Amino acid sequence: MGSSLRLTLLGGFRLLAGDDQISVSSGSERLLAFLALGCRVVSRSLTAATLWPDAPEHRAYASLRSALARLDGAGRRMLHVGSTEVGLAPDTRVDFHEARALAERILGPDVPAGGEDLDRHAIEVLSHGLLPGWYDDWVLREAEQWHQQRLHALEALSSRFVRAGRFADAVSAASVALHAEPLRESACAALVEAHLAEGNQAEALRQYQLYERVLRGELDLSPTPRLRDLVAGLRPADEGGPGRR
């Protein structure tokens, strides 16, 4: 039964036992999320100090005991609890671990373009941020690292889709990256390249012009020569084409 236990941290916290979602207290949520991100057995003292940093030591320990006590059934089966340490049970599945492994495979130099990860499901997995709305320092550090990793993976995935001739999927992957970070030039470049590979010059130019306006409006910057070169020749010089600085 333990093999059906699953924690999801991408897009929000959920504790699942099979198809059933289990409700737990906020303190227990934070405990499970902390242990899942750490992916290791952690001392009780470090766990208490990290999760309740502003509380006196005895209160932090009391809060940890309360969070453990409120976990029963599926939640309790997810844990390895020792006298001085606590961690996740080894057979607990965590979507974040699976997503990070997916991103690492996509970014790896030896993954073939026709591999099993070249799938629309990969776009969905990489579309979600880590625990949005959580502002603990231990979450924010991991969330920012994941944000950058998933954007790089989406851009690489878009390029792989282009090489495989799957242009709609290439556009989808690049669009997700650009939506997540509208000022990210590499995401815009991936989207422009996907449109051009499909032969949609008008879409490529439209996306470039939209990005150019946003970048100038937000940061008073112009696109780099690399991005401008992608659409060179797609609009008349008398319109102040992409070579304009």
Disulfide bonds with the S-S distance in Angstrom:
none
